[in-house]
Amino acid sequence: MSDPNIRNRKIEHIRIVVEKDVDFPNECSEIYDEIILIHRAFPGIDLSDVDLSTRFLNYELSAPLMISGMTGGDPLTTKYNKKLAVLAEEFRIAIGVGSERSLIIHKDEAEIIRSYKVVREIAKDVPVVGNIGANTLLDLRNEDISYIISSIDADALAIHLNPAQEAIQPEGDTRFNARILERIEEILDHIGVPIIIKEVGNGLSYEDVSLFYSMGIRFFDIAGACGTNWILVEKYRQKDKITTTIADHLSSWGIPTPVAIIEARAAAPDSFIIASGGVYDGLRAIKNIVLGADLNGVARPLIREIYLRGLNAGKAFLEMMIKEMKIVSFLTGARNISELKKKPFILSSDMLSYLEQRGIDLREYKEIRGGI
Ligand SMILES: Cc1cc2nc3c(=O)[nH]c(=O)nc-3n(C[C@H](O)[C@H](O)[C@H](O)COP(=O)(O)O)c2cc1C
């Protein structure tokens, strides 16, 4: 398993998501605008009553938020993981690392190991989530998987599914066959921490979630098509003209975040659902919770703030997110997450038609959206 480009790629990805416009069109603002929460002129509570703390992987978080897995794997990434970990620890929110494939390829390189390890060293009191590509599992031994978990003392392992990204990536690995399911079965009991099945920005469908749910997996990060668009990110790295044209044609491919939340919760009512993909403000984050998510994941805005303006800008972003989440919760009259999950929501006729065509009954869905 050699991939000489992997270190460069890590840096290029950060540079591209910071410098280029690689989000889905309008970051799904039309879809989010049409999801309406009901304003309460008399919320029946004080703003100071709102407490959005939540449990995730046996930790108490101050808010239903996580810093989604992004980086590690090159010494140049250490400074970013360090700052992200400072934010996670300070705000008491969860954090993931980026794909740990480099840890196996560069097994004895202390600087590479450090680029990941630094996260756990700093983020001591919050959940830390490891990360590996589903296709990479085909090349790893069970000991390798134990190693990537233990090296950062991870509380869970996210296995990412990114077929759209790999199909456009110049050095893409497009193996996504049933053998991967066998590998996941093989490691499920072996690794000792929960597996989170995760997309990277094109969304998990009802079918995907059902499949992994039937294998016993109960954690999903739907990473929907509203934020960072990996088809466009890889387009910037691709020199082949035919593939870049295809990337343009597919630039809005995927399941938007709010839709993927409903697909996932309908397929896996008693699971823990993380919503990432364009969760760029507190209003969206609360809409996601009301729709059925348990936690929100944020990636691009944080790396962008840190890269361009430094740690304090990252802090300001998270302060804004959390304060906005509290205010929106207050305005719906919800004191906490379990009350939010019972609050009404209105969907557009397009969304209703979509759900009907997907065989999801909204009345039944409203009964289970808070989890069972
Ligand atoms: C620079 C960068 C690197 C990423 N690397 C990974 C990765 O290695 N593994 C993974 O599962 N997701 C990765 N992601 C995807 C994020 O975890 C997240 O699911 C996705 O970007 C959607 O969130 P966003 O719209 O807030 O960026 C990466 C995202 C960014 C911005």
Ligand as a Chemical Component Dictionary entry (heavy atoms), coordinates in Angstrom:
data_LIG
# 
_chem_comp.id                   LIG 
_chem_comp.type                 NON-POLYMER 
_chem_comp.pdbx_formal_charge   0 
_chem_comp.three_letter_code    LIG 
# 
loop_
_chem_comp_atom.comp_id 
_chem_comp_atom.atom_id 
_chem_comp_atom.alt_atom_id 
_chem_comp_atom.type_symbol 
_chem_comp_atom.charge 
_chem_comp_atom.model_Cartn_x 
_chem_comp_atom.model_Cartn_y 
_chem_comp_atom.model_Cartn_z 
_chem_comp_atom.pdbx_ordinal 
LIG C1  C1  C 0 -9.809  19.968 4.687 1  
LIG C2  C2  C 0 -10.786 18.854 4.906 2  
LIG C3  C3  C 0 -10.316 17.551 4.983 3  
LIG C4  C4  C 0 -11.206 16.487 5.212 4  
LIG N1  N1  N 0 -10.712 15.224 5.360 5  
LIG C5  C5  C 0 -11.565 14.214 5.717 6  
LIG C6  C6  C 0 -11.062 12.921 6.021 7  
LIG O1  O1  O 0 -9.850  12.660 5.966 8  
LIG N2  N2  N 0 -11.957 11.956 6.379 9  
LIG C7  C7  C 0 -13.308 12.209 6.453 10 
LIG O2  O2  O 0 -14.087 11.323 6.808 11 
LIG N3  N3  N 0 -13.790 13.421 6.138 12 
LIG C8  C8  C 0 -12.972 14.420 5.792 13 
LIG N4  N4  N 0 -13.476 15.675 5.536 14 
LIG C9  C9  C 0 -14.946 15.847 5.485 15 
LIG C10 C10 C 0 -15.524 16.458 6.757 16 
LIG O3  O3  O 0 -15.322 15.590 7.846 17 
LIG C11 C11 C 0 -17.046 16.767 6.614 18 
LIG O4  O4  O 0 -17.803 15.575 6.639 19 
LIG C12 C12 C 0 -17.372 17.520 5.348 20 
LIG O5  O5  O 0 -16.343 18.409 5.009 21 
LIG C13 C13 C 0 -18.642 18.309 5.448 22 
LIG O6  O6  O 0 -18.550 19.333 6.406 23 
LIG P1  P1  P 0 -18.384 20.899 6.031 24 
LIG O7  O7  O 0 -19.407 21.199 4.994 25 
LIG O8  O8  O 0 -18.575 21.594 7.328 26 
LIG O9  O9  O 0 -17.000 21.059 5.493 27 
LIG C14 C14 C 0 -12.602 16.742 5.317 28 
LIG C15 C15 C 0 -13.069 18.073 5.226 29 
LIG C16 C16 C 0 -12.192 19.114 5.030 30 
LIG C17 C17 C 0 -12.746 20.508 4.938 31 
# 
loop_
_chem_comp_bond.comp_id 
_chem_comp_bond.atom_id_1 
_chem_comp_bond.atom_id_2 
_chem_comp_bond.value_order 
_chem_comp_bond.pdbx_ordinal 
LIG C1  C2  SING 1  
LIG C2  C3  SING 2  
LIG C2  C16 DOUB 3  
LIG C3  C4  DOUB 4  
LIG C4  N1  SING 5  
LIG C4  C14 SING 6  
LIG N1  C5  DOUB 7  
LIG C5  C6  SING 8  
LIG C5  C8  SING 9  
LIG C6  O1  DOUB 10 
LIG C6  N2  SING 11 
LIG N2  C7  SING 12 
LIG C7  O2  DOUB 13 
LIG C7  N3  SING 14 
LIG N3  C8  DOUB 15 
LIG C8  N4  SING 16 
LIG N4  C9  SING 17 
LIG N4  C14 SING 18 
LIG C9  C10 SING 19 
LIG C10 O3  SING 20 
LIG C10 C11 SING 21 
LIG C11 O4  SING 22 
LIG C11 C12 SING 23 
LIG C12 O5  SING 24 
LIG C12 C13 SING 25 
LIG C13 O6  SING 26 
LIG O6  P1  SING 27 
LIG P1  O7  DOUB 28 
LIG P1  O8  SING 29 
LIG P1  O9  SING 30 
LIG C14 C15 DOUB 31 
LIG C15 C16 SING 32 
LIG C16 C17 SING 33 
# 
